[in-house]
Protein backbone atom coordinates (compact mmCIF):
# COMPACT_ATOMS: atom_id res chain seq x y z
CA UNK A 1 0.00 0.00 0.00
CA UNK A 2 1.50 3.34 -1.00
CA UNK A 3 0.11 5.14 2.04
CA UNK A 4 1.98 2.79 4.36
CA UNK A 5 5.23 3.59 2.58
CA UNK A 6 4.47 7.28 2.92
CA UNK A 7 3.88 6.90 6.68
CA UNK A 8 7.00 4.68 6.94
CA UNK A 9 5.13 1.91 8.70
CA UNK A 10 6.05 -1.73 8.35
CA UNK A 11 3.21 -4.19 8.59
CA UNK A 12 3.60 -7.85 7.83
CA UNK A 13 0.07 -9.19 7.58
CA UNK A 14 -2.96 -7.86 5.76
CA UNK A 15 -4.78 -7.42 9.07
CA UNK A 16 -2.00 -5.21 10.41
CA UNK A 17 -2.11 -3.12 7.24
CA UNK A 18 -5.88 -2.76 7.47
CA UNK A 19 -5.66 -1.83 11.13
CA UNK A 20 -3.07 0.89 10.50
CA UNK A 21 -5.04 2.34 7.59
CA UNK A 22 -8.27 2.36 9.58
CA UNK A 23 -6.56 4.06 12.53
CA UNK A 24 -5.31 6.83 10.23
CA UNK A 25 -8.75 7.17 8.65
CA UNK A 26 -10.27 7.39 12.11
CA UNK A 27 -7.89 10.23 13.01
CA UNK A 28 -8.87 12.15 9.88
CA UNK A 29 -12.60 11.57 10.39
CA UNK A 30 -12.38 12.70 14.02
CA UNK A 31 -10.66 15.88 12.87
CA UNK A 32 -13.37 16.47 10.26
CA UNK A 33 -16.06 15.91 12.89
CA UNK A 34 -14.45 18.40 15.27
CA UNK A 35 -14.09 20.98 12.50
CA UNK A 36 -17.70 20.69 11.41
CA UNK A 37 -18.90 20.80 15.01
CA UNK A 38 -16.91 23.95 15.74
CA UNK A 39 -18.19 25.55 12.52
CA UNK A 40 -21.76 24.79 13.51
CA UNK A 41 -21.26 26.22 17.00
CA UNK A 42 -19.56 29.37 15.68
CA UNK A 43 -22.28 30.00 13.13
CA UNK A 44 -24.89 29.59 15.87
CA UNK A 45 -23.07 32.08 18.07
CA UNK A 46 -22.80 34.57 15.21
CA UNK A 47 -26.51 34.20 14.51
CA UNK A 48 -27.40 34.69 18.16
CA UNK A 49 -25.21 37.79 18.45
CA UNK A 50 -26.69 39.29 15.27
CA UNK A 51 -30.24 38.62 16.46
CA UNK A 52 -29.59 40.35 19.79
CA UNK A 53 -27.92 43.26 18.01
CA UNK A 54 -30.95 43.66 15.74
CA UNK A 55 -33.36 43.59 18.69
CA UNK A 56 -31.35 46.13 20.67
CA UNK A 57 -31.05 48.47 17.69
CA UNK A 58 -27.26 48.35 17.59
CA UNK A 59 -27.27 47.66 13.87
CA UNK A 60 -28.38 50.55 11.69
CA UNK A 61 -28.23 48.97 8.25
CA UNK A 62 -30.85 46.26 8.39
CA UNK A 63 -30.82 45.02 4.77
CA UNK A 64 -27.11 44.01 4.61
CA UNK A 65 -27.38 42.50 8.07
CA UNK A 66 -30.39 40.40 7.07
CA UNK A 67 -28.48 39.13 4.04
CA UNK A 68 -25.59 38.26 6.35
CA UNK A 69 -27.99 36.47 8.71
CA UNK A 70 -29.37 34.42 5.85
CA UNK A 71 -25.87 33.46 4.70
CA UNK A 72 -24.80 32.56 8.25
CA UNK A 73 -27.92 30.46 8.82
CA UNK A 74 -27.41 28.61 5.53
CA UNK A 75 -23.77 27.95 6.40
CA UNK A 76 -24.87 26.74 9.85
CA UNK A 77 -27.29 24.31 8.23
CA UNK A 78 -24.62 23.03 5.84
CA UNK A 79 -22.19 22.67 8.74
CA UNK A 80 -24.80 20.70 10.70
CA UNK A 81 -25.34 18.31 7.78
CA UNK A 82 -21.57 17.88 7.39
CA UNK A 83 -21.28 17.20 11.11
CA UNK A 84 -23.84 14.40 10.89
CA UNK A 85 -22.16 12.90 7.82
CA UNK A 86 -18.71 13.00 9.42
CA UNK A 87 -20.07 11.45 12.63
CA UNK A 88 -21.65 8.58 10.70
CA UNK A 89 -18.41 8.05 8.79
CA UNK A 90 -16.45 8.07 12.04
CA UNK A 91 -18.77 5.46 13.54
CA UNK A 92 -18.48 3.16 10.53
CA UNK A 93 -14.67 3.39 10.63
CA UNK A 94 -14.72 2.64 14.37
CA UNK A 95 -16.85 -0.46 13.77
CA UNK A 96 -14.58 -1.67 10.99
CA UNK A 97 -11.50 -1.10 13.15
CA UNK A 98 -13.11 -3.00 16.02
CA UNK A 99 -13.92 -5.91 13.69
CA UNK A 100 -10.32 -5.94 12.43
CA UNK A 101 -8.96 -5.95 15.97
CA UNK A 102 -11.27 -8.83 16.91
CA UNK A 103 -10.16 -10.80 13.86
CA UNK A 104 -6.57 -10.14 14.77
CA UNK A 105 -7.12 -11.54 18.25
CA UNK A 106 -8.55 -14.83 16.89
CA UNK A 107 -12.15 -14.05 17.78
CA UNK A 108 -13.42 -14.19 14.22
CA UNK A 109 -16.87 -15.56 15.10
CA UNK A 110 -17.59 -12.42 17.13
CA UNK A 111 -16.24 -10.06 14.47
CA UNK A 112 -18.40 -11.62 11.77
CA UNK A 113 -21.55 -10.82 13.77
CA UNK A 114 -20.54 -7.17 14.09
Phi, psi and omega in degrees: 000128182295329181292328178291324176293323179295321180277355181056050179245134177254122177231136185268316183259165178295324179296321178295320178297314179298320180296316180296316181295319179292325177296318178295318179296324178294321177299314181294320181290326175295321178295319178295321178296315179296321179294315180291325177294316179293324176297319179294317179294316180295321178292325175294319177294320178296320177296316180296317179297317180294322178296315179296319179296323177292318180295321183282347181083020180286335182259124184270324181267101187282319185298311178295328179291321178295322176297318177297319178298320179295316180296317180294321180291324176294317179294327175295321178294316178297319179296323178295317179296317178296325178296316179295316180298316181291328177293317179296322177295318179299317180295319180293324177292321177298318179296317179295319178295321178296319178295321178295318180293324176292319178297322181294329181266022176061035174240055187295327182293331176283320183291333178291324180291331181285000000 
